[in-house]
Amino acid sequence: MSKEDHKWCPLIKKDCIERKCAWYMHIRGMDPNTGKDIDHWGCAVSWMPTLLIENSQQQRSTSSAVESFRNEMVKANETNIDILSATANMYYDLLESQGVNVQLMEPSEDKTILDNKEPNLLPNNNEETNQ
């Protein structure tokens, strides 16, 4: 008799003990290679290649969904920037039409809001006001 007839188990190095073994389980689903339905009892170790293939397919699907979500967030962010820019320009035009002198700040290269030339408008810890 061959190993296939007895379902040789390499873990215990003898014939498979089937339902007495903790690794023997029931698998239901779809074969990721063939697309056919699976409803079979078998050793979890022998199911590993099939389960790894299915896991890889699910990861590719998840990766695609995350990339799609990212692209939508980039579009939404660009739209928000356009809306904020348009609102700021409208506000600037309104102030200019009312005769308010508005000076626009150019963004600095080091991306800091205040540089050392600007006066510090916040009091130091020892300069707290008692008003």
Distance bins in CASP14 RR format, pairs under 12 A and 6 or more apart:
PFRMAT RR
TARGET T0000
AUTHOR 0000-0000-0000
RMODE 2
METHOD distances of the structure
MODEL  1
1 7 0 0 0 0 0 1 0 0 0 0 0
1 8 0 0 0 0 0 1 0 0 0 0 0
1 15 0 0 0 0 1 0 0 0 0 0 0
2 8 0 0 0 0 1 0 0 0 0 0 0
2 15 0 0 0 0 0 1 0 0 0 0 0
3 9 0 0 0 0 1 0 0 0 0 0 0
3 10 0 0 0 0 1 0 0 0 0 0 0
3 13 0 0 0 0 0 1 0 0 0 0 0
3 14 0 0 0 0 0 1 0 0 0 0 0
3 15 0 0 0 0 1 0 0 0 0 0 0
3 16 0 0 0 0 0 1 0 0 0 0 0
4 15 0 0 0 0 0 1 0 0 0 0 0
4 16 0 0 0 0 0 1 0 0 0 0 0
5 15 0 0 0 0 1 0 0 0 0 0 0
5 16 0 0 0 0 0 1 0 0 0 0 0
6 14 0 0 0 0 1 0 0 0 0 0 0
6 15 1 0 1 0 0 0 0 0 0 0 0
6 16 1 0 0 1 0 0 0 0 0 0 0
6 17 0 0 0 0 0 1 0 0 0 0 0
6 18 0 0 0 0 0 1 0 0 0 0 0
7 14 0 0 0 0 0 1 0 0 0 0 0
7 15 1 0 0 1 0 0 0 0 0 0 0
7 16 1 0 1 0 0 0 0 0 0 0 0
7 17 0 0 0 0 1 0 0 0 0 0 0
7 18 1 0 0 1 0 0 0 0 0 0 0
7 21 0 0 0 0 0 1 0 0 0 0 0
7 24 0 0 0 0 1 0 0 0 0 0 0
7 41 0 0 0 0 0 1 0 0 0 0 0
7 42 0 0 0 0 1 0 0 0 0 0 0
7 43 1 0 0 1 0 0 0 0 0 0 0
7 45 0 0 0 0 0 1 0 0 0 0 0
7 46 0 0 0 0 1 0 0 0 0 0 0
8 14 1 0 0 1 0 0 0 0 0 0 0
8 15 1 0 0 1 0 0 0 0 0 0 0
8 16 1 0 0 1 0 0 0 0 0 0 0
8 17 0 0 0 0 0 1 0 0 0 0 0
8 43 0 0 0 0 0 1 0 0 0 0 0
8 45 0 0 0 0 0 1 0 0 0 0 0
8 46 0 0 0 0 0 1 0 0 0 0 0
9 15 1 0 0 1 0 0 0 0 0 0 0
9 16 1 0 1 0 0 0 0 0 0 0 0
9 17 1 0 0 1 0 0 0 0 0 0 0
9 18 0 0 0 0 1 0 0 0 0 0 0
9 20 0 0 0 0 0 1 0 0 0 0 0
9 21 1 0 0 1 0 0 0 0 0 0 0
9 23 0 0 0 0 1 0 0 0 0 0 0
9 24 0 0 0 0 1 0 0 0 0 0 0
9 42 0 0 0 0 0 1 0 0 0 0 0
9 43 1 0 0 1 0 0 0 0 0 0 0
9 44 0 0 0 0 0 1 0 0 0 0 0
9 45 0 0 0 0 1 0 0 0 0 0 0
9 46 0 0 0 0 1 0 0 0 0 0 0
10 16 0 0 0 0 0 1 0 0 0 0 0
10 23 0 0 0 0 0 1 0 0 0 0 0
10 43 0 0 0 0 1 0 0 0 0 0 0
10 45 1 0 0 1 0 0 0 0 0 0 0
10 46 0 0 0 0 1 0 0 0 0 0 0
11 17 0 0 0 0 0 1 0 0 0 0 0
11 21 0 0 0 0 1 0 0 0 0 0 0
11 22 0 0 0 0 0 1 0 0 0 0 0
11 23 1 0 0 1 0 0 0 0 0 0 0
11 24 0 0 0 0 0 1 0 0 0 0 0
11 43 0 0 0 0 1 0 0 0 0 0 0
11 44 0 0 0 0 0 1 0 0 0 0 0
11 45 1 0 0 1 0 0 0 0 0 0 0
11 46 0 0 0 0 0 1 0 0 0 0 0
12 18 0 0 0 0 0 1 0 0 0 0 0
12 20 0 0 0 0 0 1 0 0 0 0 0
12 21 1 0 0 1 0 0 0 0 0 0 0
12 22 0 0 0 0 0 1 0 0 0 0 0
12 23 0 0 0 0 1 0 0 0 0 0 0
12 24 0 0 0 0 0 1 0 0 0 0 0
12 43 0 0 0 0 0 1 0 0 0 0 0
12 45 0 0 0 0 0 1 0 0 0 0 0
14 21 0 0 0 0 0 1 0 0 0 0 0
15 21 0 0 0 0 0 1 0 0 0 0 0
15 43 0 0 0 0 0 1 0 0 0 0 0
16 23 0 0 0 0 1 0 0 0 0 0 0
16 24 1 0 0 1 0 0 0 0 0 0 0
16 41 0 0 0 0 0 1 0 0 0 0 0
16 42 0 0 0 0 1 0 0 0 0 0 0
16 43 1 0 0 1 0 0 0 0 0 0 0
16 44 0 0 0 0 0 1 0 0 0 0 0
16 45 0 0 0 0 0 1 0 0 0 0 0
16 46 0 0 0 0 1 0 0 0 0 0 0
17 23 0 0 0 0 1 0 0 0 0 0 0
17 24 1 0 0 1 0 0 0 0 0 0 0
17 42 0 0 0 0 0 1 0 0 0 0 0
17 43 0 0 0 0 0 1 0 0 0 0 0
18 24 1 0 1 0 0 0 0 0 0 0 0
18 25 0 0 0 0 0 1 0 0 0 0 0
18 26 0 0 0 0 0 1 0 0 0 0 0
18 41 1 0 0 1 0 0 0 0 0 0 0
18 42 1 0 0 1 0 0 0 0 0 0 0
18 43 0 0 0 0 1 0 0 0 0 0 0
19 25 0 0 0 0 1 0 0 0 0 0 0
19 26 0 0 0 0 1 0 0 0 0 0 0
19 41 1 0 0 1 0 0 0 0 0 0 0
19 42 0 0 0 0 1 0 0 0 0 0 0
19 43 0 0 0 0 0 1 0 0 0 0 0
21 41 0 0 0 0 0 1 0 0 0 0 0
21 42 0 0 0 0 1 0 0 0 0 0 0
21 43 1 0 0 1 0 0 0 0 0 0 0
21 44 0 0 0 0 1 0 0 0 0 0 0
21 45 0 0 0 0 0 1 0 0 0 0 0
21 46 0 0 0 0 0 1 0 0 0 0 0
22 43 0 0 0 0 0 1 0 0 0 0 0
22 44 0 0 0 0 1 0 0 0 0 0 0
22 45 0 0 0 0 0 1 0 0 0 0 0
23 41 0 0 0 0 0 1 0 0 0 0 0
23 42 0 0 0 0 1 0 0 0 0 0 0
23 43 1 0 1 0 0 0 0 0 0 0 0
23 44 1 0 1 0 0 0 0 0 0 0 0
23 45 1 0 0 1 0 0 0 0 0 0 0
23 46 0 0 0 0 1 0 0 0 0 0 0
23 47 0 0 0 0 1 0 0 0 0 0 0
23 48 0 0 0 0 0 1 0 0 0 0 0
24 40 0 0 0 0 0 1 0 0 0 0 0
24 41 1 0 0 1 0 0 0 0 0 0 0
24 42 1 0 1 0 0 0 0 0 0 0 0
24 43 1 0 1 0 0 0 0 0 0 0 0
24 44 1 0 0 1 0 0 0 0 0 0 0
24 45 0 0 0 0 1 0 0 0 0 0 0
24 46 0 0 0 0 1 0 0 0 0 0 0
24 47 0 0 0 0 0 1 0 0 0 0 0
25 40 0 0 0 0 1 0 0 0 0 0 0
25 41 1 0 0 1 0 0 0 0 0 0 0
25 42 1 0 0 1 0 0 0 0 0 0 0
25 43 0 0 0 0 1 0 0 0 0 0 0
25 44 1 0 1 0 0 0 0 0 0 0 0
25 45 0 0 0 0 0 1 0 0 0 0 0
25 46 0 0 0 0 0 1 0 0 0 0 0
25 47 1 0 0 1 0 0 0 0 0 0 0
25 48 0 0 0 0 0 1 0 0 0 0 0
25 51 0 0 0 0 0 1 0 0 0 0 0
26 38 0 0 0 0 1 0 0 0 0 0 0
26 39 1 0 0 1 0 0 0 0 0 0 0
26 40 1 0 0 1 0 0 0 0 0 0 0
26 41 1 0 1 0 0 0 0 0 0 0 0
26 42 1 0 0 1 0 0 0 0 0 0 0
26 43 0 0 0 0 0 1 0 0 0 0 0
26 44 0 0 0 0 0 1 0 0 0 0 0
26 47 0 0 0 0 0 1 0 0 0 0 0
27 37 0 0 0 0 0 1 0 0 0 0 0
27 38 1 0 1 0 0 0 0 0 0 0 0
27 39 1 0 0 1 0 0 0 0 0 0 0
27 40 1 0 1 0 0 0 0 0 0 0 0
27 41 1 0 0 1 0 0 0 0 0 0 0
27 42 1 0 0 1 0 0 0 0 0 0 0
27 43 0 0 0 0 0 1 0 0 0 0 0
27 44 0 0 0 0 1 0 0 0 0 0 0
27 46 0 0 0 0 0 1 0 0 0 0 0
27 47 1 0 1 0 0 0 0 0 0 0 0
27 48 0 0 0 0 0 1 0 0 0 0 0
27 50 0 0 0 0 1 0 0 0 0 0 0
27 51 0 0 0 0 1 0 0 0 0 0 0
27 54 0 0 0 0 0 1 0 0 0 0 0
28 37 1 0 0 1 0 0 0 0 0 0 0
28 38 1 0 0 1 0 0 0 0 0 0 0
28 39 1 0 1 0 0 0 0 0 0 0 0
28 40 0 0 0 0 1 0 0 0 0 0 0
28 41 0 0 0 0 0 1 0 0 0 0 0
28 42 0 0 0 0 0 1 0 0 0 0 0
28 47 0 0 0 0 0 1 0 0 0 0 0
29 35 0 0 0 0 1 0 0 0 0 0 0
29 36 0 0 0 0 1 0 0 0 0 0 0
29 37 1 0 0 1 0 0 0 0 0 0 0
29 38 1 0 1 0 0 0 0 0 0 0 0
29 39 1 0 0 1 0 0 0 0 0 0 0
29 40 0 0 0 0 1 0 0 0 0 0 0
29 47 0 0 0 0 0 1 0 0 0 0 0
29 50 0 0 0 0 0 1 0 0 0 0 0
29 51 0 0 0 0 0 1 0 0 0 0 0
29 54 0 0 0 0 1 0 0 0 0 0 0
30 36 1 0 0 1 0 0 0 0 0 0 0
30 37 1 0 1 0 0 0 0 0 0 0 0
30 38 1 0 0 1 0 0 0 0 0 0 0
30 39 0 0 0 0 0 1 0 0 0 0 0
30 50 0 0 0 0 0 1 0 0 0 0 0
30 53 0 0 0 0 0 1 0 0 0 0 0
30 54 0 0 0 0 1 0 0 0 0 0 0
30 57 0 0 0 0 0 1 0 0 0 0 0
31 37 1 0 0 1 0 0 0 0 0 0 0
31 38 1 0 1 0 0 0 0 0 0 0 0
31 39 0 0 0 0 0 1 0 0 0 0 0
31 40 0 0 0 0 1 0 0 0 0 0 0
31 47 0 0 0 0 0 1 0 0 0 0 0
31 49 0 0 0 0 0 1 0 0 0 0 0
31 50 1 0 0 1 0 0 0 0 0 0 0
31 51 0 0 0 0 0 1 0 0 0 0 0
31 53 0 0 0 0 1 0 0 0 0 0 0
31 54 0 0 0 0 1 0 0 0 0 0 0
31 57 0 0 0 0 0 1 0 0 0 0 0
32 38 0 0 0 0 1 0 0 0 0 0 0
32 47 0 0 0 0 0 1 0 0 0 0 0
32 49 0 0 0 0 0 1 0 0 0 0 0
32 50 1 0 0 1 0 0 0 0 0 0 0
32 51 0 0 0 0 1 0 0 0 0 0 0
32 52 0 0 0 0 1 0 0 0 0 0 0
32 53 1 0 1 0 0 0 0 0 0 0 0
32 54 1 0 1 0 0 0 0 0 0 0 0
32 55 0 0 0 0 1 0 0 0 0 0 0
32 56 0 0 0 0 1 0 0 0 0 0 0
32 57 1 0 1 0 0 0 0 0 0 0 0
32 58 0 0 0 0 1 0 0 0 0 0 0
32 60 0 0 0 0 0 1 0 0 0 0 0
32 61 0 0 0 0 0 1 0 0 0 0 0
33 49 0 0 0 0 1 0 0 0 0 0 0
33 50 1 0 0 1 0 0 0 0 0 0 0
33 51 0 0 0 0 0 1 0 0 0 0 0
33 52 0 0 0 0 0 1 0 0 0 0 0
33 53 1 0 0 1 0 0 0 0 0 0 0
33 54 0 0 0 0 1 0 0 0 0 0 0
33 56 0 0 0 0 0 1 0 0 0 0 0
33 57 0 0 0 0 0 1 0 0 0 0 0
34 50 0 0 0 0 0 1 0 0 0 0 0
34 53 0 0 0 0 0 1 0 0 0 0 0
35 50 0 0 0 0 0 1 0 0 0 0 0
35 53 0 0 0 0 0 1 0 0 0 0 0
35 54 0 0 0 0 0 1 0 0 0 0 0
35 57 0 0 0 0 0 1 0 0 0 0 0
36 50 0 0 0 0 0 1 0 0 0 0 0
38 47 0 0 0 0 1 0 0 0 0 0 0
38 50 0 0 0 0 1 0 0 0 0 0 0
38 51 0 0 0 0 0 1 0 0 0 0 0
38 54 0 0 0 0 0 1 0 0 0 0 0
40 46 0 0 0 0 0 1 0 0 0 0 0
40 47 0 0 0 0 1 0 0 0 0 0 0
40 50 0 0 0 0 0 1 0 0 0 0 0
41 47 0 0 0 0 0 1 0 0 0 0 0
42 48 0 0 0 0 0 1 0 0 0 0 0
42 50 0 0 0 0 0 1 0 0 0 0 0
43 49 0 0 0 0 0 1 0 0 0 0 0
43 50 0 0 0 0 0 1 0 0 0 0 0
44 50 0 0 0 0 0 1 0 0 0 0 0
44 51 0 0 0 0 1 0 0 0 0 0 0
45 51 0 0 0 0 0 1 0 0 0 0 0
45 52 0 0 0 0 0 1 0 0 0 0 0
47 53 0 0 0 0 0 1 0 0 0 0 0
47 54 0 0 0 0 1 0 0 0 0 0 0
47 55 0 0 0 0 0 1 0 0 0 0 0
48 54 0 0 0 0 0 1 0 0 0 0 0
48 55 0 0 0 0 0 1 0 0 0 0 0
49 55 0 0 0 0 0 1 0 0 0 0 0
49 56 0 0 0 0 0 1 0 0 0 0 0
50 56 0 0 0 0 0 1 0 0 0 0 0
50 57 0 0 0 0 0 1 0 0 0 0 0
51 57 0 0 0 0 0 1 0 0 0 0 0
51 58 0 0 0 0 0 1 0 0 0 0 0
52 58 0 0 0 0 0 1 0 0 0 0 0
52 59 0 0 0 0 0 1 0 0 0 0 0
53 59 0 0 0 0 0 1 0 0 0 0 0
53 60 0 0 0 0 0 1 0 0 0 0 0
54 60 0 0 0 0 0 1 0 0 0 0 0
54 61 0 0 0 0 0 1 0 0 0 0 0
55 61 0 0 0 0 0 1 0 0 0 0 0
55 62 0 0 0 0 0 1 0 0 0 0 0
56 62 0 0 0 0 0 1 0 0 0 0 0
56 63 0 0 0 0 0 1 0 0 0 0 0
57 63 0 0 0 0 0 1 0 0 0 0 0
57 64 0 0 0 0 0 1 0 0 0 0 0
58 64 0 0 0 0 0 1 0 0 0 0 0
58 65 0 0 0 0 0 1 0 0 0 0 0
59 65 0 0 0 0 0 1 0 0 0 0 0
59 66 0 0 0 0 0 1 0 0 0 0 0
60 66 0 0 0 0 0 1 0 0 0 0 0
60 67 0 0 0 0 0 1 0 0 0 0 0
61 67 0 0 0 0 0 1 0 0 0 0 0
61 68 0 0 0 0 0 1 0 0 0 0 0
62 68 0 0 0 0 0 1 0 0 0 0 0
62 69 0 0 0 0 0 1 0 0 0 0 0
63 69 0 0 0 0 0 1 0 0 0 0 0
63 70 0 0 0 0 0 1 0 0 0 0 0
64 70 0 0 0 0 0 1 0 0 0 0 0
64 71 0 0 0 0 0 1 0 0 0 0 0
65 71 0 0 0 0 0 1 0 0 0 0 0
65 72 0 0 0 0 0 1 0 0 0 0 0
66 72 0 0 0 0 0 1 0 0 0 0 0
66 73 0 0 0 0 0 1 0 0 0 0 0
67 73 0 0 0 0 0 1 0 0 0 0 0
67 74 0 0 0 0 0 1 0 0 0 0 0
68 74 0 0 0 0 0 1 0 0 0 0 0
68 75 0 0 0 0 0 1 0 0 0 0 0
69 75 0 0 0 0 0 1 0 0 0 0 0
69 76 0 0 0 0 0 1 0 0 0 0 0
70 76 0 0 0 0 0 1 0 0 0 0 0
70 77 0 0 0 0 0 1 0 0 0 0 0
71 77 0 0 0 0 0 1 0 0 0 0 0
71 78 0 0 0 0 0 1 0 0 0 0 0
72 78 0 0 0 0 0 1 0 0 0 0 0
72 79 0 0 0 0 0 1 0 0 0 0 0
73 79 0 0 0 0 0 1 0 0 0 0 0
73 80 0 0 0 0 0 1 0 0 0 0 0
74 80 0 0 0 0 0 1 0 0 0 0 0
74 81 0 0 0 0 0 1 0 0 0 0 0
75 81 0 0 0 0 0 1 0 0 0 0 0
75 82 0 0 0 0 0 1 0 0 0 0 0
76 82 0 0 0 0 0 1 0 0 0 0 0
76 83 0 0 0 0 0 1 0 0 0 0 0
77 83 0 0 0 0 0 1 0 0 0 0 0
77 84 0 0 0 0 0 1 0 0 0 0 0
78 84 0 0 0 0 0 1 0 0 0 0 0
78 85 0 0 0 0 0 1 0 0 0 0 0
79 85 0 0 0 0 0 1 0 0 0 0 0
79 86 0 0 0 0 0 1 0 0 0 0 0
80 86 0 0 0 0 0 1 0 0 0 0 0
80 87 0 0 0 0 0 1 0 0 0 0 0
81 87 0 0 0 0 0 1 0 0 0 0 0
81 88 0 0 0 0 0 1 0 0 0 0 0
82 88 0 0 0 0 0 1 0 0 0 0 0
82 89 0 0 0 0 0 1 0 0 0 0 0
83 89 0 0 0 0 0 1 0 0 0 0 0
83 90 0 0 0 0 0 1 0 0 0 0 0
84 90 0 0 0 0 0 1 0 0 0 0 0
84 91 0 0 0 0 0 1 0 0 0 0 0
85 91 0 0 0 0 0 1 0 0 0 0 0
85 92 0 0 0 0 0 1 0 0 0 0 0
86 92 0 0 0 0 0 1 0 0 0 0 0
86 93 0 0 0 0 0 1 0 0 0 0 0
87 93 0 0 0 0 0 1 0 0 0 0 0
87 94 0 0 0 0 0 1 0 0 0 0 0
88 94 0 0 0 0 0 1 0 0 0 0 0
88 95 0 0 0 0 0 1 0 0 0 0 0
88 102 0 0 0 0 0 1 0 0 0 0 0
88 104 0 0 0 0 1 0 0 0 0 0 0
89 95 0 0 0 0 0 1 0 0 0 0 0
89 96 0 0 0 0 0 1 0 0 0 0 0
89 102 0 0 0 0 0 1 0 0 0 0 0
89 104 0 0 0 0 0 1 0 0 0 0 0
90 96 0 0 0 0 0 1 0 0 0 0 0
90 97 0 0 0 0 0 1 0 0 0 0 0
91 97 0 0 0 0 0 1 0 0 0 0 0
91 98 0 0 0 0 0 1 0 0 0 0 0
91 100 0 0 0 0 0 1 0 0 0 0 0
91 102 0 0 0 0 1 0 0 0 0 0 0
91 104 0 0 0 0 0 1 0 0 0 0 0
92 98 0 0 0 0 0 1 0 0 0 0 0
92 99 0 0 0 0 0 1 0 0 0 0 0
92 100 0 0 0 0 1 0 0 0 0 0 0
92 101 0 0 0 0 0 1 0 0 0 0 0
92 102 1 0 1 0 0 0 0 0 0 0 0
92 103 0 0 0 0 0 1 0 0 0 0 0
92 104 1 0 0 1 0 0 0 0 0 0 0
93 99 0 0 0 0 0 1 0 0 0 0 0
93 100 0 0 0 0 0 1 0 0 0 0 0
93 102 0 0 0 0 1 0 0 0 0 0 0
94 100 0 0 0 0 1 0 0 0 0 0 0
94 102 0 0 0 0 1 0 0 0 0 0 0
95 101 0 0 0 0 1 0 0 0 0 0 0
95 102 1 0 1 0 0 0 0 0 0 0 0
95 103 0 0 0 0 0 1 0 0 0 0 0
95 104 0 0 0 0 0 1 0 0 0 0 0
96 102 1 0 0 1 0 0 0 0 0 0 0
96 103 0 0 0 0 0 1 0 0 0 0 0
96 104 0 0 0 0 0 1 0 0 0 0 0
105 112 0 0 0 0 0 1 0 0 0 0 0
105 113 0 0 0 0 1 0 0 0 0 0 0
105 114 0 0 0 0 0 1 0 0 0 0 0
105 115 0 0 0 0 0 1 0 0 0 0 0
105 118 0 0 0 0 0 1 0 0 0 0 0
106 115 0 0 0 0 0 1 0 0 0 0 0
107 113 0 0 0 0 1 0 0 0 0 0 0
107 115 0 0 0 0 0 1 0 0 0 0 0
108 114 0 0 0 0 1 0 0 0 0 0 0
108 115 1 0 0 1 0 0 0 0 0 0 0
108 116 0 0 0 0 0 1 0 0 0 0 0
108 117 0 0 0 0 0 1 0 0 0 0 0
108 118 0 0 0 0 0 1 0 0 0 0 0
109 115 0 0 0 0 0 1 0 0 0 0 0
110 116 0 0 0 0 0 1 0 0 0 0 0
112 118 0 0 0 0 0 1 0 0 0 0 0
113 121 0 0 0 0 0 1 0 0 0 0 0
114 120 0 0 0 0 1 0 0 0 0 0 0
114 121 0 0 0 0 1 0 0 0 0 0 0
114 122 0 0 0 0 0 1 0 0 0 0 0
120 127 0 0 0 0 0 1 0 0 0 0 0
121 127 0 0 0 0 0 1 0 0 0 0 0
122 128 0 0 0 0 0 1 0 0 0 0 0
122 129 0 0 0 0 0 1 0 0 0 0 0
123 129 1 0 0 1 0 0 0 0 0 0 0
123 130 0 0 0 0 0 1 0 0 0 0 0
123 131 0 0 0 0 0 1 0 0 0 0 0
END
